[in-house]
Amino acid sequence: MNIFRLAGDMTHLASVLVLLLKIHTIKSCAGISLKTQELFAIVFLTRYLDLFTNFISIYNTIMKLIFLGSSFSIVWYIRRHRVVRRSYDKDQDTFRHFFLMWPCLILAIFINEKFTLKEVMWTFSIYLEAIAILPQLVMLQRTRNIDNLTGQYIFLLGAYRAFYILNWIYRYFTEEHYVHWITWVAGVIQTLLYGDFFYYYFQSWKNNVKLELPA
Amino acid sequence: ERSGSSKDEL
């Protein structure tokens, strides 16, 4: 494991912890898109089908369990928790997110590294992750006012993607036969989606003002 | 067997 991969995993982990912290301690999910959280839960479920059959390392298994557990508990909190669910801005979160799944599934059936159920589901999760943030970005654009924790959550998610790209570049030059077009193209698209947000995040940080997106 | 696998990533 290289430093970029570790930094990517740690920012990913931090993003999940920030979101759980917000939900658990403030008992609020204001500004958070349930649609995006549901897509992330599906992403992890379909990606980690090999959790018990393909052992890579203790680190890998624990991280997979954390991402699975946290994504499903976040969805549970927003949908079921007596207090938290009242802070959910349902009217601002209208993205028809399940429609995003069909193109991903069709693409995964036709463009994959191997045509087996596990491999197609894994590829599907890669495609779905690339666009899973869209409902959240649409919601941000609508509410415009973003509280600190929500801003940090999305910033950390974007940082995770950026570090993964550096990790791929590093691995390409240091490992033999490390070429994965599917993950790379999907990963770059995913990272580009955060570009706009990053711009405004850094602007507000530089000028020391509250993060607000333009209408 | 290829040495680099994307399956060891999360």
gemmi code that builds the backbone of each chain (N, CA, C; Angstrom):
import gemmi

chains = {
    "A": [
        ("MET", (0.837, -1.200, 0.000), (0.000, 0.000, 0.000), (0.873, 1.252, 0.000)),
        ("ASN", (0.533, 2.177, -0.886), (1.312, 3.414, -0.940), (0.606, 4.533, -0.149)),
        ("ILE", (1.310, 5.650, -0.013), (0.824, 6.751, 0.837), (-0.459, 7.378, 0.276)),
        ("PHE", (-0.599, 7.386, -1.066), (-1.784, 8.004, -1.668), (-3.031, 7.157, -1.396)),
        ("ARG", (-2.843, 5.834, -1.526), (-3.953, 4.925, -1.250), (-4.388, 5.049, 0.206)),
        ("LEU", (-3.407, 5.110, 1.114), (-3.732, 5.225, 2.540), (-4.437, 6.554, 2.820)),
        ("ALA", (-3.920, 7.634, 2.211), (-4.551, 8.947, 2.393), (-5.975, 8.930, 1.845)),
        ("GLY", (-6.174, 8.247, 0.712), (-7.507, 8.127, 0.130), (-8.455, 7.396, 1.055)),
        ("ASP", (-8.001, 6.266, 1.577), (-8.853, 5.491, 2.485), (-9.161, 6.263, 3.756)),
        ("MET", (-8.163, 7.000, 4.258), (-8.359, 7.725, 5.516), (-9.317, 8.906, 5.337)),
        ("THR", (-9.220, 9.604, 4.189), (-10.172, 10.702, 3.965), (-11.576, 10.141, 3.741)),
        ("HIS", (-11.650, 8.963, 3.103), (-12.951, 8.308, 2.909), (-13.551, 7.957, 4.273)),
        ("LEU", (-12.714, 7.371, 5.118), (-13.149, 6.996, 6.466), (-13.563, 8.239, 7.260)),
        ("ALA", (-12.750, 9.306, 7.145), (-13.048, 10.547, 7.865), (-14.378, 11.135, 7.399)),
        ("SER", (-14.655, 11.053, 6.087), (-15.912, 11.605, 5.574), (-17.107, 10.904, 6.209)),
        ("VAL", (-17.014, 9.571, 6.301), (-18.093, 8.793, 6.895), (-18.252, 9.135, 8.377)),
        ("LEU", (-17.101, 9.289, 9.083), (-17.149, 9.613, 10.504), (-17.742, 10.999, 10.748)),
        ("VAL", (-17.375, 11.966, 9.882), (-17.933, 13.317, 10.011), (-19.448, 13.278, 9.856)),
        ("LEU", (-19.915, 12.512, 8.868), (-21.358, 12.428, 8.641), (-22.067, 11.736, 9.812)),
        ("LEU", (-21.471, 10.654, 10.300), (-22.065, 9.949, 11.436), (-22.055, 10.829, 12.689)),
        ("LEU", (-20.973, 11.594, 12.844), (-20.858, 12.514, 13.980), (-21.984, 13.537, 13.943)),
        ("LYS", (-22.176, 14.111, 12.760), (-23.245, 15.096, 12.578), (-24.599, 14.476, 12.935)),
        ("ILE", (-24.860, 13.313, 12.383), (-26.161, 12.684, 12.596), (-26.332, 12.240, 14.045)),
        ("HIS", (-25.290, 11.628, 14.592), (-25.409, 11.033, 15.913), (-25.420, 12.060, 17.041)),
        ("THR", (-24.555, 13.078, 16.956), (-24.465, 14.021, 18.072), (-25.430, 15.195, 17.927)),
        ("ILE", (-25.551, 15.740, 16.711), (-26.455, 16.883, 16.542), (-27.874, 16.387, 16.280)),
        ("LYS", (-28.002, 15.098, 16.007), (-29.300, 14.487, 15.700), (-29.971, 15.194, 14.516)),
        ("SER", (-29.124, 15.539, 13.524), (-29.655, 16.238, 12.365), (-29.007, 15.714, 11.086)),
        ("CYS", (-29.811, 15.590, 10.043), (-29.259, 15.222, 8.742), (-29.620, 16.308, 7.731)),
        ("ALA", (-29.813, 17.527, 8.224), (-30.151, 18.646, 7.348), (-29.086, 18.804, 6.263)),
        ("GLY", (-29.521, 18.953, 5.025), (-28.594, 19.155, 3.919), (-28.016, 17.880, 3.351)),
        ("ILE", (-28.310, 16.739, 3.990), (-27.775, 15.466, 3.511), (-28.818, 14.776, 2.622)),
        ("SER", (-28.359, 14.280, 1.471), (-29.258, 13.611, 0.543), (-29.384, 12.119, 0.873)),
        ("LEU", (-30.594, 11.713, 1.243), (-30.837, 10.285, 1.494), (-30.616, 9.476, 0.223)),
        ("LYS", (-30.936, 10.067, -0.919), (-30.789, 9.374, -2.203), (-29.332, 8.962, -2.432)),
        ("THR", (-28.423, 9.906, -2.195), (-26.995, 9.604, -2.337), (-26.574, 8.535, -1.335)),
        ("GLN", (-27.057, 8.623, -0.097), (-26.680, 7.646, 0.923), (-27.193, 6.250, 0.571)),
        ("GLU", (-28.378, 6.174, -0.005), (-28.917, 4.879, -0.438), (-28.079, 4.291, -1.575)),
        ("LEU", (-27.665, 5.167, -2.490), (-26.821, 4.689, -3.593), (-25.481, 4.172, -3.067)),
        ("PHE", (-24.894, 4.876, -2.091), (-23.627, 4.415, -1.512), (-23.798, 3.044, -0.844)),
        ("ALA", (-24.922, 2.852, -0.157), (-25.171, 1.557, 0.485), (-25.233, 0.447, -0.567)),
        ("ILE", (-25.885, 0.729, -1.699), (-25.963, -0.259, -2.786), (-24.580, -0.486, -3.403)),
        ("VAL", (-23.813, 0.608, -3.519), (-22.448, 0.502, -4.058), (-21.617, -0.484, -3.225)),
        ("PHE", (-21.630, -0.309, -1.892), (-20.804, -1.167, -1.040), (-21.328, -2.602, -1.021)),
        ("LEU", (-22.646, -2.742, -1.026), (-23.248, -4.075, -1.004), (-22.852, -4.878, -2.252)),
        ("THR", (-22.898, -4.249, -3.414), (-22.590, -4.965, -4.656), (-21.078, -5.115, -4.876)),
        ("ARG", (-20.282, -4.210, -4.273), (-18.837, -4.303, -4.475), (-18.188, -5.359, -3.584)),
        ("TYR", (-18.719, -5.487, -2.366), (-18.068, -6.374, -1.391), (-18.733, -7.742, -1.306)),
        ("LEU", (-19.261, -8.232, -2.421), (-19.867, -9.564, -2.445), (-18.826, -10.641, -2.116)),
        ("ASP", (-17.551, -10.300, -2.330), (-16.480, -11.274, -2.097), (-15.892, -11.145, -0.688)),
        ("LEU", (-16.603, -10.425, 0.170), (-16.094, -10.150, 1.524), (-15.626, -11.407, 2.255)),
        ("PHE", (-16.412, -12.499, 2.141), (-16.068, -13.702, 2.895), (-15.386, -14.782, 2.058)),
        ("THR", (-15.267, -14.519, 0.750), (-14.673, -15.545, -0.120), (-13.291, -15.175, -0.633)),
        ("ASN", (-12.985, -13.869, -0.630), (-11.710, -13.435, -1.174), (-10.965, -12.600, -0.142)),
        ("PHE", (-10.103, -13.250, 0.632), (-9.390, -12.550, 1.698), (-8.150, -11.853, 1.152)),
        ("ILE", (-8.044, -10.548, 1.429), (-6.879, -9.793, 0.970), (-6.000, -9.419, 2.153)),
        ("SER", (-6.581, -8.793, 3.161), (-5.846, -8.456, 4.393), (-6.857, -8.122, 5.476)),
        ("ILE", (-6.386, -8.124, 6.706), (-7.243, -7.750, 7.838), (-7.742, -6.322, 7.630)),
        ("TYR", (-6.779, -5.462, 7.222), (-7.095, -4.055, 6.956), (-8.271, -3.948, 5.988)),
        ("ASN", (-8.153, -4.684, 4.871), (-9.180, -4.651, 3.830), (-10.543, -5.088, 4.351)),
        ("THR", (-10.547, -6.200, 5.084), (-11.810, -6.743, 5.590), (-12.461, -5.784, 6.574)),
        ("ILE", (-11.654, -5.216, 7.487), (-12.212, -4.300, 8.481), (-12.787, -3.055, 7.809)),
        ("MET", (-12.025, -2.503, 6.845), (-12.499, -1.299, 6.144), (-13.801, -1.579, 5.403)),
        ("LYS", (-13.872, -2.754, 4.757), (-15.094, -3.112, 4.034), (-16.282, -3.175, 4.996)),
        ("LEU", (-16.061, -3.796, 6.155), (-17.135, -3.905, 7.148), (-17.557, -2.526, 7.652)),
        ("ILE", (-16.562, -1.630, 7.843), (-16.882, -0.272, 8.301), (-17.738, 0.456, 7.267)),
        ("PHE", (-17.336, 0.366, 5.990), (-18.088, 1.079, 4.956), (-19.490, 0.505, 4.778)),
        ("LEU", (-19.600, -0.814, 4.864), (-20.927, -1.440, 4.774), (-21.798, -1.022, 5.959)),
        ("GLY", (-21.244, -1.181, 7.155), (-21.999, -0.872, 8.368), (-22.394, 0.591, 8.447)),
        ("SER", (-21.448, 1.496, 8.142), (-21.748, 2.923, 8.260), (-22.770, 3.359, 7.218)),
        ("SER", (-22.638, 2.866, 5.982), (-23.575, 3.329, 4.949), (-25.003, 2.882, 5.261)),
        ("PHE", (-25.156, 1.653, 5.757), (-26.504, 1.195, 6.077), (-27.043, 1.876, 7.338)),
        ("SER", (-26.168, 2.166, 8.313), (-26.680, 2.825, 9.510), (-27.064, 4.275, 9.209)),
        ("ILE", (-26.346, 4.936, 8.291), (-26.715, 6.308, 7.921), (-28.109, 6.323, 7.275)),
        ("VAL", (-28.332, 5.365, 6.365), (-29.649, 5.259, 5.718), (-30.718, 4.983, 6.776)),
        ("TRP", (-30.397, 4.095, 7.724), (-31.351, 3.772, 8.779), (-31.683, 5.012, 9.607)),
        ("TYR", (-30.648, 5.770, 9.992), (-30.841, 6.981, 10.789), (-31.800, 7.944, 10.086)),
        ("ILE", (-31.543, 8.197, 8.791), (-32.336, 9.207, 8.075), (-33.778, 8.735, 7.871)),
        ("ARG", (-33.943, 7.433, 7.624), (-35.283, 6.917, 7.348), (-36.065, 6.607, 8.611)),
        ("ARG", (-35.383, 6.079, 9.627), (-36.097, 5.498, 10.765), (-35.930, 6.195, 12.108)),
        ("HIS", (-34.810, 6.904, 12.304), (-34.592, 7.472, 13.634), (-35.630, 8.553, 13.944)),
        ("ARG", (-36.254, 8.415, 15.097), (-37.360, 9.266, 15.522), (-37.046, 10.769, 15.386)),
        ("VAL", (-35.851, 11.188, 15.832), (-35.502, 12.605, 15.810), (-34.847, 13.001, 14.485)),
        ("VAL", (-33.854, 12.186, 14.070), (-33.061, 12.543, 12.891), (-33.936, 12.700, 11.658)),
        ("ARG", (-34.896, 11.809, 11.480), (-35.670, 11.826, 10.232), (-36.490, 13.103, 10.063)),
        ("ARG", (-36.757, 13.796, 11.171), (-37.525, 15.044, 11.078), (-36.701, 16.174, 10.464)),
        ("SER", (-35.364, 16.040, 10.505), (-34.520, 17.093, 9.950), (-34.203, 16.860, 8.472)),
        ("TYR", (-34.717, 15.760, 7.933), (-34.432, 15.436, 6.528), (-35.258, 16.315, 5.592)),
        ("ASP", (-34.543, 17.041, 4.698), (-35.232, 17.934, 3.757), (-35.734, 17.145, 2.550)),
        ("LYS", (-36.848, 16.492, 2.752), (-37.377, 15.613, 1.710), (-37.709, 16.372, 0.415)),
        ("ASP", (-38.242, 17.578, 0.587), (-38.679, 18.355, -0.581), (-37.511, 18.836, -1.443)),
        ("GLN", (-36.319, 18.911, -0.831), (-35.144, 19.353, -1.591), (-34.411, 18.166, -2.215)),
        ("ASP", (-34.807, 16.966, -1.834), (-34.086, 15.757, -2.256), (-34.968, 14.924, -3.171)),
        ("THR", (-35.206, 15.460, -4.386), (-36.212, 14.843, -5.254), (-35.605, 14.078, -6.419)),
        ("PHE", (-34.305, 13.904, -6.416), (-33.621, 13.219, -7.516), (-34.168, 11.793, -7.686)),
        ("ARG", (-34.480, 11.411, -8.929), (-34.998, 10.056, -9.167), (-33.807, 9.102, -9.224)),
        ("HIS", (-33.268, 8.789, -8.053), (-31.949, 8.132, -7.998), (-31.936, 6.697, -8.521)),
        ("PHE", (-33.043, 5.977, -8.394), (-33.004, 4.582, -8.849), (-32.877, 4.487, -10.374)),
        ("PHE", (-33.226, 5.587, -11.058), (-33.050, 5.596, -12.512), (-31.579, 5.640, -12.909)),
        ("LEU", (-30.727, 6.064, -11.959), (-29.287, 6.077, -12.240), (-28.736, 4.653, -12.317)),
        ("MET", (-29.450, 3.722, -11.679), (-28.923, 2.363, -11.587), (-29.005, 1.595, -12.902)),
        ("TRP", (-30.030, 1.854, -13.697), (-30.199, 1.093, -14.945), (-29.055, 1.280, -15.934)),
        ("PRO", (-28.687, 2.528, -16.268), (-27.551, 2.682, -17.190), (-26.274, 2.047, -16.636)),
        ("CYS", (-26.084, 2.113, -15.324), (-24.886, 1.520, -14.711), (-24.905, -0.002, -14.880)),
        ("LEU", (-26.074, -0.599, -14.672), (-26.193, -2.048, -14.784), (-25.973, -2.504, -16.228)),
        ("ILE", (-26.596, -1.794, -17.175), (-26.456, -2.154, -18.593), (-24.997, -2.009, -19.030)),
        ("LEU", (-24.379, -0.895, -18.596), (-22.970, -0.657, -18.932), (-22.077, -1.754, -18.342)),
        ("ALA", (-22.406, -2.168, -17.104), (-21.599, -3.195, -16.434), (-21.741, -4.552, -17.131)),
        ("ILE", (-22.918, -4.818, -17.708), (-23.134, -6.092, -18.405), (-22.303, -6.140, -19.686)),
        ("PHE", (-22.176, -4.977, -20.342), (-21.463, -4.948, -21.616), (-19.984, -4.607, -21.494)),
        ("ILE", (-19.650, -3.738, -20.530), (-18.236, -3.351, -20.383), (-17.729, -3.809, -19.017)),
        ("ASN", (-17.021, -4.930, -18.993), (-16.467, -5.472, -17.747), (-15.185, -6.234, -18.074)),
        ("GLU", (-14.459, -6.627, -17.033), (-13.212, -7.363, -17.272), (-13.467, -8.857, -17.429)),
        ("LYS", (-14.566, -9.333, -16.875), (-14.917, -10.749, -16.983), (-16.419, -10.892, -16.804)),
        ("PHE", (-17.074, -11.694, -17.646), (-18.528, -11.780, -17.571), (-18.972, -12.873, -16.593)),
        ("THR", (-18.873, -12.540, -15.299), (-19.416, -13.423, -14.262), (-20.290, -12.544, -13.367)),
        ("LEU", (-21.172, -13.158, -12.591), (-22.090, -12.380, -11.759), (-21.340, -11.440, -10.820)),
        ("LYS", (-20.326, -11.999, -10.136), (-19.580, -11.222, -9.160), (-18.846, -10.051, -9.817)),
        ("GLU", (-18.258, -10.352, -10.984), (-17.491, -9.322, -11.680), (-18.402, -8.229, -12.241)),
        ("VAL", (-19.569, -8.613, -12.766), (-20.513, -7.627, -13.304), (-21.046, -6.748, -12.174)),
        ("MET", (-21.346, -7.352, -11.015), (-21.828, -6.572, -9.879), (-20.743, -5.628, -9.365)),
        ("TRP", (-19.508, -6.113, -9.363), (-18.386, -5.270, -8.943), (-18.247, -4.065, -9.877)),
        ("THR", (-18.324, -4.326, -11.194), (-18.205, -3.250, -12.181), (-19.374, -2.277, -12.043)),
        ("PHE", (-20.573, -2.835, -11.818), (-21.760, -2.007, -11.587), (-21.520, -1.046, -10.419)),
        ("SER", (-20.907, -1.540, -9.344), (-20.662, -0.702, -8.172), (-19.673, 0.421, -8.490)),
        ("ILE", (-18.722, 0.141, -9.367), (-17.751, 1.168, -9.772), (-18.463, 2.278, -10.552)),
        ("TYR", (-19.323, 1.880, -11.499), (-20.060, 2.876, -12.299), (-21.018, 3.663, -11.420)),
        ("LEU", (-21.698, 2.944, -10.523), (-22.699, 3.612, -9.679), (-22.034, 4.600, -8.710)),
        ("GLU", (-20.882, 4.213, -8.175), (-20.201, 5.115, -7.241), (-19.836, 6.428, -7.928)),
        ("ALA", (-19.485, 6.322, -9.233), (-19.055, 7.506, -9.973), (-20.131, 8.584, -9.994)),
        ("ILE", (-21.403, 8.170, -10.002), (-22.470, 9.162, -10.135), (-23.359, 9.260, -8.893)),
        ("ALA", (-23.041, 8.475, -7.858), (-23.890, 8.428, -6.661), (-23.968, 9.776, -5.939)),
        ("ILE", (-22.982, 10.639, -6.148), (-22.961, 11.926, -5.446), (-23.929, 12.935, -6.085)),
        ("LEU", (-24.411, 12.644, -7.291), (-25.252, 13.613, -8.012), (-26.461, 14.122, -7.214)),
        ("PRO", (-27.284, 13.244, -6.591), (-28.407, 13.774, -5.807), (-27.952, 14.745, -4.715)),
        ("GLN", (-26.797, 14.454, -4.088), (-26.270, 15.331, -3.044), (-25.856, 16.687, -3.615)),
        ("LEU", (-25.228, 16.673, -4.781), (-24.789, 17.932, -5.395), (-25.992, 18.769, -5.830)),
        ("VAL", (-27.025, 18.101, -6.347), (-28.247, 18.806, -6.734), (-28.881, 19.446, -5.504)),
        ("MET", (-28.886, 18.705, -4.402), (-29.465, 19.214, -3.168), (-28.677, 20.426, -2.648)),
        ("LEU", (-27.358, 20.352, -2.730), (-26.516, 21.473, -2.307), (-26.833, 22.715, -3.110)),
        ("GLN", (-26.961, 22.505, -4.413), (-27.233, 23.607, -5.324), (-28.570, 24.280, -4.970)),
        ("ARG", (-29.515, 23.469, -4.512), (-30.836, 23.993, -4.176), (-30.853, 24.724, -2.848)),
        ("THR", (-30.219, 24.118, -1.817), (-30.278, 24.733, -0.496), (-29.276, 25.875, -0.375)),
        ("ARG", (-28.177, 25.775, -1.143), (-27.122, 26.803, -1.195), (-26.407, 27.001, 0.125)),
        ("ASN", (-27.135, 27.181, 1.179), (-26.474, 27.335, 2.485), (-26.028, 25.970, 2.990)),
        ("ILE", (-24.755, 25.869, 3.240), (-24.200, 24.580, 3.617), (-23.554, 24.710, 4.988)),
        ("ASP", (-23.974, 23.871, 5.926), (-23.335, 23.948, 7.239), (-21.941, 23.325, 7.168)),
        ("ASN", (-21.122, 23.646, 8.176), (-19.717, 23.242, 8.158), (-19.517, 21.739, 7.987)),
        ("LEU", (-20.281, 20.950, 8.742), (-20.069, 19.502, 8.700), (-20.432, 18.925, 7.337)),
        ("THR", (-21.513, 19.414, 6.736), (-21.884, 18.935, 5.403), (-20.803, 19.305, 4.387)),
        ("GLY", (-20.299, 20.539, 4.496), (-19.225, 20.978, 3.611), (-17.985, 20.120, 3.760)),
        ("GLN", (-17.617, 19.827, 5.015), (-16.434, 18.995, 5.259), (-16.649, 17.569, 4.760)),
        ("TYR", (-17.849, 17.060, 4.937), (-18.171, 15.711, 4.461), (-17.929, 15.595, 2.955)),
        ("ILE", (-18.456, 16.553, 2.202), (-18.317, 16.473, 0.745), (-16.873, 16.751, 0.323)),
        ("PHE", (-16.213, 17.657, 1.027), (-14.807, 17.924, 0.728), (-13.958, 16.657, 0.930)),
        ("LEU", (-14.194, 15.948, 2.036), (-13.419, 14.734, 2.331), (-13.700, 13.639, 1.293)),
        ("LEU", (-14.953, 13.538, 0.850), (-15.288, 12.560, -0.187), (-14.537, 12.864, -1.484)),
        ("GLY", (-14.496, 14.140, -1.839), (-13.776, 14.546, -3.047), (-12.282, 14.298, -2.908)),
        ("ALA", (-11.739, 14.568, -1.708), (-10.317, 14.345, -1.455), (-9.978, 12.861, -1.596)),
        ("TYR", (-10.871, 12.010, -1.091), (-10.690, 10.551, -1.220), (-10.545, 10.159, -2.683)),
        ("ARG", (-11.396, 10.703, -3.536), (-11.320, 10.369, -4.959), (-10.014, 10.878, -5.576)),
        ("ALA", (-9.630, 12.109, -5.223), (-8.402, 12.684, -5.782), (-7.188, 11.847, -5.380)),
        ("PHE", (-7.144, 11.395, -4.123), (-6.020, 10.567, -3.665), (-5.995, 9.220, -4.400)),
        ("TYR", (-7.159, 8.694, -4.715), (-7.181, 7.415, -5.437), (-6.581, 7.553, -6.830)),
        ("ILE", (-6.796, 8.690, -7.464), (-6.199, 8.905, -8.785), (-4.671, 8.939, -8.662)),
        ("LEU", (-4.156, 9.643, -7.643), (-2.710, 9.673, -7.412), (-2.193, 8.258, -7.135)),
        ("ASN", (-2.972, 7.485, -6.383), (-2.627, 6.090, -6.097), (-2.511, 5.261, -7.388)),
        ("TRP", (-3.442, 5.464, -8.305), (-3.397, 4.719, -9.570), (-2.185, 5.109, -10.399)),
        ("ILE", (-1.873, 6.419, -10.420), (-0.697, 6.882, -11.163), (0.559, 6.251, -10.564)),
        ("TYR", (0.640, 6.258, -9.236), (1.794, 5.678, -8.536), (1.916, 4.183, -8.846)),
        ("ARG", (0.791, 3.475, -8.760), (0.823, 2.025, -8.990), (1.146, 1.692, -10.445)),
        ("TYR", (0.688, 2.535, -11.351), (0.966, 2.313, -12.775), (2.467, 2.305, -13.036)),
        ("PHE", (3.197, 3.186, -12.355), (4.637, 3.280, -12.578), (5.457, 2.322, -11.714)),
        ("THR", (4.864, 1.799, -10.642), (5.655, 0.957, -9.745), (5.287, -0.528, -9.825)),
        ("GLU", (4.122, -0.861, -10.386), (3.715, -2.257, -10.462), (3.603, -2.690, -11.919)),
        ("GLU", (3.889, -3.924, -12.134), (3.760, -4.448, -13.492), (2.306, -4.786, -13.802)),
        ("HIS", (1.925, -4.603, -15.043), (0.587, -4.975, -15.524), (-0.535, -4.347, -14.720)),
        ("TYR", (-0.298, -3.134, -14.241), (-1.367, -2.493, -13.487), (-2.114, -1.519, -14.398)),
        ("VAL", (-3.044, -2.030, -15.185), (-3.843, -1.208, -16.084), (-5.311, -1.553, -15.872)),
        ("HIS", (-6.078, -0.574, -15.388), (-7.504, -0.833, -15.120), (-8.355, 0.309, -15.661)),
        ("TRP", (-8.630, 0.207, -16.959), (-9.325, 1.317, -17.628), (-10.680, 1.622, -17.015)),
        ("ILE", (-11.405, 0.575, -16.658), (-12.773, 0.774, -16.155), (-12.773, 1.621, -14.885)),
        ("THR", (-11.965, 1.202, -13.899), (-11.921, 1.961, -12.643), (-11.353, 3.364, -12.871)),
        ("TRP", (-10.393, 3.478, -13.762), (-9.751, 4.778, -13.975), (-10.726, 5.781, -14.597)),
        ("VAL", (-11.393, 5.368, -15.664), (-12.314, 6.291, -16.343), (-13.446, 6.685, -15.394)),
        ("ALA", (-14.039, 5.672, -14.731), (-15.136, 5.952, -13.793), (-14.644, 6.838, -12.648)),
        ("GLY", (-13.435, 6.564, -12.166), (-12.878, 7.326, -11.045), (-12.589, 8.772, -11.413)),
        ("VAL", (-12.099, 8.990, -12.626), (-11.806, 10.369, -13.054), (-13.115, 11.146, -13.220)),
        ("ILE", (-14.126, 10.508, -13.820), (-15.436, 11.164, -13.961), (-15.975, 11.542, -12.591)),
        ("GLN", (-15.876, 10.587, -11.657), (-16.358, 10.825, -10.298), (-15.655, 12.018, -9.655)),
        ("THR", (-14.354, 12.083, -9.832), (-13.586, 13.178, -9.221), (-13.941, 14.516, -9.853)),
        ("LEU", (-14.148, 14.512, -11.178), (-14.479, 15.758, -11.870), (-15.795, 16.344, -11.357)),
        ("LEU", (-16.718, 15.468, -10.940), (-18.008, 15.945, -10.431), (-17.837, 16.828, -9.198)),
        ("TYR", (-16.732, 16.618, -8.469), (-16.481, 17.414, -7.265), (-15.788, 18.743, -7.582)),
        ("GLY", (-15.344, 18.900, -8.832), (-14.539, 20.055, -9.212), (-15.164, 21.380, -8.838)),
        ("ASP", (-16.434, 21.547, -9.223), (-17.154, 22.773, -8.968), (-17.240, 23.062, -7.468)),
        ("PHE", (-17.590, 22.003, -6.733), (-17.706, 22.143, -5.275), (-16.368, 22.557, -4.671)),
        ("PHE", (-15.285, 21.900, -5.102), (-13.941, 22.213, -4.617), (-13.621, 23.687, -4.805)),
        ("TYR", (-13.966, 24.192, -5.972), (-13.669, 25.582, -6.299), (-14.274, 26.515, -5.252)),
        ("TYR", (-15.565, 26.319, -4.976), (-16.245, 27.198, -4.024), (-15.801, 26.935, -2.587)),
        ("TYR", (-15.452, 25.689, -2.296), (-14.967, 25.337, -0.967), (-13.665, 26.085, -0.664)),
        ("PHE", (-12.730, 26.064, -1.642), (-11.447, 26.731, -1.433), (-11.601, 28.252, -1.399)),
        ("GLN", (-12.515, 28.780, -2.222), (-12.787, 30.213, -2.216), (-13.239, 30.668, -0.830)),
        ("SER", (-14.184, 29.900, -0.237), (-14.718, 30.295, 1.066), (-13.660, 30.133, 2.149)),
        ("TRP", (-12.804, 29.127, 1.972), (-11.732, 28.883, 2.931), (-10.697, 30.004, 2.869)),
        ("LYS", (-10.331, 30.380, 1.631), (-9.334, 31.421, 1.409), (-9.814, 32.776, 1.952)),
        ("ASN", (-11.080, 33.071, 1.667), (-11.632, 34.364, 2.093), (-12.218, 34.314, 3.494)),
        ("ASN", (-12.150, 33.110, 4.073), (-12.642, 32.936, 5.447), (-14.116, 33.346, 5.596)),
        ("VAL", (-14.918, 32.971, 4.624), (-16.362, 33.237, 4.717), (-17.124, 31.915, 4.640)),
        ("LYS", (-18.372, 31.946, 5.023), (-19.207, 30.758, 5.029), (-19.404, 30.228, 3.602)),
        ("LEU", (-19.340, 28.915, 3.474), (-19.488, 28.311, 2.146), (-20.915, 28.482, 1.641)),
        ("GLU", (-21.013, 29.055, 0.455), (-22.331, 29.248, -0.153), (-22.175, 29.076, -1.655)),
        ("LEU", (-23.054, 28.275, -2.248), (-22.950, 28.064, -3.693), (-23.776, 29.108, -4.432)),
        ("PRO", (-23.334, 29.516, -5.616), (-24.104, 30.493, -6.392), (-25.400, 29.863, -6.909)),
        ("ALA", (-26.398, 30.669, -7.114), (-27.689, 30.160, -7.588), (-27.586, 29.664, -9.032)),
    ],
    "B": [
        ("GLU", (-0.012, -14.375, -14.378), (-0.814, -13.686, -13.341), (-0.340, -12.246, -13.205)),
        ("ARG", (-1.280, -11.313, -13.325), (-0.886, -9.913, -13.195), (-0.625, -9.596, -11.717)),
        ("SER", (0.327, -8.691, -11.484), (0.692, -8.398, -10.099), (-0.235, -7.352, -9.484)),
        ("GLY", (-0.664, -6.389, -10.280), (-1.502, -5.329, -9.742), (-2.971, -5.632, -9.942)),
        ("SER", (-3.711, -5.711, -8.853), (-5.145, -5.960, -8.957), (-5.921, -4.821, -8.326)),
        ("SER", (-6.949, -4.352, -9.018), (-7.766, -3.286, -8.443), (-8.709, -3.831, -7.378)),
        ("LYS", (-8.752, -5.148, -7.235), (-9.639, -5.754, -6.233), (-9.088, -5.602, -4.816)),
        ("ASP", (-7.818, -5.231, -4.700), (-7.289, -5.011, -3.350), (-7.547, -3.575, -2.889)),
        ("GLU", (-8.279, -2.818, -3.736), (-8.655, -1.468, -3.334), (-10.088, -1.473, -2.811)),
        ("LEU", (-10.439, -0.381, -2.150), (-11.763, -0.341, -1.552), (-12.723, 0.454, -2.426)),
    ],
}
model = gemmi.Model(1)
for chain_id, residues in chains.items():
    chain = gemmi.Chain(chain_id)
    for i, (resn, *xyz) in enumerate(residues, 1):
        res = gemmi.Residue()
        res.name, res.seqid = resn, gemmi.SeqId(i, " ")
        for name, pos in zip(("N", "CA", "C"), xyz):
            atom = gemmi.Atom()
            atom.name, atom.element = name, gemmi.Element(name[0])
            atom.pos, atom.b_iso = gemmi.Position(*pos), 0.0
            res.add_atom(atom)
        chain.add_residue(res)
    model.add_chain(chain)
structure = gemmi.Structure()
structure.add_model(model)
structure.setup_entities()
